[in-house]
Amino acid sequence: MLVMILKSAATMNESQFLNHFKNAQPKMYRLAKRLLKSDDLAQDAVQEVMLKLWMKKDQLSGINNSEAYAMTMIKNYAYDILKSKRHNHLELVQERVSDSEENAEEKLEKKQSLALLEKALDQMSYKDKTIIQLREIERFEFDQIAEILEMTPVNVRVSLSRARKKLHEKMKIILAQ
């Protein structure tokens, strides 16, 4: 079915286009937010990439995996923003714990754990952050990650393993401080 949709991409209207990419947009946003650390910048990035995809809608018929293509575009767009503007000064935005049944102690512990994880991730390279985001949070398959990051699946596995080890070491160092 995906192939049929992509082959008819040249005749897509706006509604069909948005419907086609509706599942990719939340994933694109989460990846952009992880890399850019800003809600507003992530939303802007997704809008920009969606606009670029719309402008290329006639060329989408040659793309095998449109979601991976969109994720590659958002990754590259976020990297471009980071390179051009050096957004190292952006404040860290933490995710809120939504489970209202937890007691205050559990909420505090989760918040501290998330802060520790965010601090450790913040010290990692963009490549390591991206590969952890795509595999552990977005749950992409190795083949999809390989396509997004322009690597082989074997290199993805190796890089993910190394990124996990680095994350573990950084968390141990932070805890020891």
Summary of the structure (lengths in Angstrom):
residues: 177
radius of gyration: 18.0
end to end distance: 53.2
largest distance: 58.3
contacts: 491
relative contact order: 0.11
helix: 78%
strand: 0%
